[in-house]
C-alpha cells in the first residue's frame, strides 16, 4: 500500500529557520511556504522529481519521523495496528501512530509522487543523497522493532554486516529505506535521524562543515554530524 515515503526533520521551533537554511543548501532544494496552524511545516522542493524531505517545528530537542503515503489510509492504519502500532491521533484521512519503541510515524494519502530527485552535488563534485532513516531501538526491543517496521511497511528485512543494525529496504523507486539500530544501553534515548549516502564521505563532511554543520564523531564507514539547528545526522559511504 505504500506508494511514497517522506522523511521529516523535526527541529526545535526556535531553530526552524536555521534548519531550513542549512538543509535547503545541503539538498539543493527550495523551501515551500510554511503551513499548519502555527506555520510549523515546510517541504524541501527539489528542482526535478518529487519532494520527499520535510521540516517540522517541534518542542524539545527534536529528531525525525516518517510519513507513509498510501493508497488507502484506513486499510494501512488497520494493518499497522495489527502489526503492533499504537494510535496517537486519528484525523480520519490521516493519522499519527507510534512504533513499539515509541517512534512516531504518520499515514497520509498518496498524491501521485513517484520520481526520486537526483542527488545533490557539492562544490567539489561530491554527490550526496538523503536516503535512509535510522531508527533507534532499546537493547531488549531491537528484534521487536525491526520486525515491526518490516511488517508495517511490507519492505524487505535484511541483516546487516554489523549485529547492532538491521535494514528494512523498500522496493526500487521509493526514496527512503529504514535502518534499525540497537542502542548500547537502556539509558540511551531512542530517536530517529537521517543518513545521507555520499560518493566521498570526507568531501561531503567538508562541504557540510562549510555550510555550518559540525563533526560529532568519525567512524570508518560514516561520520556523525550536527546541523546548525542541533539535529544529528550521518554521512555514510553508501553509494548515492
matplotlib code that plots the C-alpha trace (Angstrom):
import matplotlib.pyplot as plt

x = [0.0, 2.9, 3.5, 5.9, 7.8, 8.5, 11.4, 10.8, 13.4, 11.9, 13.7, 13.1, 10.7, 13.2, 15.8, 13.4, 15.0, 18.5, 17.4, 15.7, 18.7, 21.1, 19.1, 17.9, 21.6, 22.7, 20.0, 19.9, 16.2, 14.0, 11.6, 7.9, 5.7, 5.1, 1.8, -0.1, -1.9, 1.4, 3.4, 5.2, 5.5, 7.5, 8.7, 12.1, 11.2, 13.7, 14.5, 13.4, 11.5, 9.1, 9.7, 10.4, 12.0, 10.1, 10.7, 8.6, 8.9, 8.6, 9.0, 12.1, 15.2, 13.5, 14.8, 12.9, 9.9, 8.4, 5.2, 3.9, 1.9, -0.6, -3.5, -5.9, -5.2, -7.8, -6.5, -2.9, -3.9, -5.7, -2.6, -0.3, -2.3, -2.3, 1.5, 1.9, 1.5, -0.3, -2.7, -1.7, -4.1, -6.7, -7.7, -9.8, -7.9, -4.5, -3.2, -0.3, 0.9, 3.8, 6.1, 6.7, 9.7, 7.6, 8.7, 6.1, 5.1, 2.1, -0.2, -1.1, -2.8, -0.7, -0.9, 0.9, 4.5, 6.8, 10.1, 13.2, 15.1, 18.8, 21.4, 22.8, 26.2, 28.7, 31.4, 34.0, 31.7, 30.7, 27.3, 25.1, 21.5, 19.2, 18.3, 17.8, 16.1, 17.9, 15.6, 17.0, 15.7, 16.3, 18.5, 15.7, 13.3, 15.7, 14.2, 10.7, 11.4, 12.8, 10.2, 7.6, 8.9, 9.2, 5.6, 4.1, 5.8, 6.0, 9.6, 12.4, 14.0, 17.8, 20.5, 23.5, 27.1, 27.2, 25.0, 23.7, 21.9, 19.1, 17.9, 14.3, 14.7, 11.8, 11.2, 13.2, 11.9, 10.9, 13.2, 13.8, 14.9, 14.9, 17.8, 17.1, 19.9, 20.2, 21.3, 24.1, 22.1, 18.6, 19.5, 20.0, 17.2, 15.7, 15.4, 15.3, 17.9, 18.7, 21.5, 22.9, 24.7, 27.9, 30.2, 33.1, 32.5, 35.5, 34.4, 30.8, 31.9, 34.0, 31.0, 28.6, 31.0, 31.3, 27.5, 27.6, 27.4, 29.9, 31.5, 30.4, 32.2, 34.1, 33.8, 35.3, 32.1, 30.2, 30.6, 28.2, 27.3, 25.2, 23.4, 23.1, 19.7, 21.2, 20.0, 22.2, 22.6, 25.1, 27.2, 27.8, 29.8, 26.8, 26.6, 24.1]
y = [0.0, 2.4, 4.4, 7.1, 7.9, 11.3, 11.8, 14.6, 16.6, 17.5, 20.6, 22.9, 25.7, 28.5, 26.8, 26.3, 28.9, 27.7, 24.2, 25.4, 27.4, 24.6, 21.8, 23.8, 24.4, 20.8, 19.2, 21.9, 22.5, 25.5, 25.7, 25.7, 28.3, 27.4, 25.8, 24.4, 26.1, 27.5, 27.6, 24.5, 22.6, 23.1, 21.0, 20.9, 21.2, 19.7, 21.2, 17.9, 14.9, 14.7, 16.1, 13.5, 15.6, 17.9, 20.1, 20.4, 22.7, 20.8, 21.3, 19.7, 18.5, 17.1, 14.2, 12.8, 10.8, 9.1, 9.7, 6.8, 8.0, 5.2, 4.5, 3.5, 5.3, 3.3, 0.0, 0.9, 2.1, -1.3, -3.2, -1.0, -1.6, -5.3, -5.2, -3.6, 0.1, 2.4, 5.1, 8.6, 10.9, 9.8, 12.6, 10.4, 11.0, 10.8, 9.6, 9.7, 6.3, 5.0, 2.0, -0.4, 1.7, 4.9, 6.4, 8.5, 7.9, 9.1, 7.5, 10.1, 10.0, 9.4, 12.2, 10.7, 11.1, 8.7, 10.2, 10.4, 13.6, 13.5, 13.6, 17.0, 17.9, 19.7, 22.2, 19.5, 17.4, 15.1, 13.6, 13.3, 11.9, 11.7, 8.0, 6.5, 7.0, 5.4, 4.2, 3.6, 0.6, -0.2, -3.2, -5.5, -4.3, -4.5, -7.6, -6.4, -3.0, -4.2, -6.9, -4.2, -1.9, -4.8, -5.8, -2.4, -1.4, -4.8, -3.9, -6.4, -7.3, -7.8, -8.5, -6.1, -7.0, -5.3, -7.0, -3.8, -2.8, -4.3, -3.0, -2.6, -2.0, -0.7, -1.6, 0.3, 3.8, 4.7, 7.3, 6.3, 3.0, 2.2, 1.2, -0.1, 0.5, -1.3, 1.2, 0.3, 0.9, 1.1, 4.6, 5.9, 8.0, 6.4, 8.8, 8.9, 10.6, 10.9, 9.1, 10.5, 8.4, 10.1, 9.4, 10.5, 11.0, 13.3, 15.7, 15.6, 16.3, 19.3, 20.6, 20.3, 21.9, 24.9, 25.2, 25.4, 21.7, 20.2, 16.8, 14.8, 11.5, 9.9, 6.2, 4.1, 3.9, 7.0, 10.4, 11.7, 15.3, 18.0, 20.6, 24.3, 23.5, 20.9, 17.9, 14.8, 13.1, 10.8, 11.0, 7.4, 5.6, 4.1, 5.0, 7.8]
z = [0.0, 0.5, -2.7, -1.3, 1.8, 3.4, 5.9, 8.4, 10.1, 13.5, 14.9, 17.8, 16.8, 17.7, 15.3, 12.4, 10.2, 10.9, 9.9, 6.8, 5.6, 6.1, 4.6, 1.5, 0.7, 1.6, -0.6, -3.3, -2.8, -2.1, 0.9, 0.3, 2.1, 5.7, 6.6, 9.6, 12.4, 13.7, 10.5, 11.8, 8.5, 5.3, 2.4, 0.7, -3.0, -5.5, -8.9, -10.5, -9.2, -6.3, -2.8, 0.0, 2.7, 5.1, 8.1, 11.3, 14.2, 17.5, 21.2, 22.8, 21.1, 18.0, 15.9, 12.9, 11.8, 8.7, 6.8, 4.6, 1.6, 0.9, -1.5, 1.4, 4.7, 6.7, 5.5, 6.3, 9.8, 10.4, 9.2, 11.3, 14.5, 13.8, 13.5, 16.9, 16.3, 18.8, 17.7, 18.8, 16.8, 14.2, 11.8, 9.6, 6.3, 8.1, 11.4, 13.8, 15.1, 17.3, 16.9, 19.8, 20.9, 20.7, 17.4, 15.7, 12.1, 10.0, 7.5, 4.8, 1.4, -1.7, -4.2, -7.2, -6.0, -7.9, -9.1, -6.8, -7.2, -8.3, -5.5, -4.5, -5.8, -3.6, -4.7, -5.1, -7.2, -4.3, -4.7, -1.6, -1.3, 1.7, 1.6, 5.0, 8.3, 11.2, 14.0, 17.5, 19.4, 23.1, 23.6, 24.6, 21.9, 18.9, 17.2, 18.0, 16.5, 13.2, 12.8, 13.3, 10.6, 8.2, 8.9, 8.8, 5.5, 3.7, 2.8, 2.7, 6.0, 5.9, 8.4, 8.3, 8.5, 11.9, 14.5, 16.0, 12.7, 10.7, 7.3, 6.1, 2.4, 0.2, -3.5, -6.1, -6.7, -3.1, -1.7, 1.9, 3.5, 7.2, 9.4, 12.9, 15.3, 18.7, 21.4, 23.7, 26.9, 28.1, 29.5, 25.9, 24.4, 21.4, 18.4, 14.6, 12.5, 8.8, 7.0, 3.7, 1.1, -0.2, -3.2, -0.9, 2.8, 3.5, 0.7, 2.0, 5.5, 4.3, 2.3, 5.2, 7.6, 5.2, 5.4, 9.2, 10.4, 12.8, 13.2, 16.2, 15.6, 12.7, 12.1, 9.3, 7.2, 8.4, 10.1, 12.7, 12.1, 13.9, 11.8, 12.9, 14.5, 16.8, 14.9, 14.5, 11.2, 9.4, 6.2, 5.0, 2.4, 0.7, -3.0, -3.7]

ax = plt.figure().add_subplot(projection="3d")
ax.plot(x, y, z, "-o")
ax.set_aspect("equal")
plt.show()
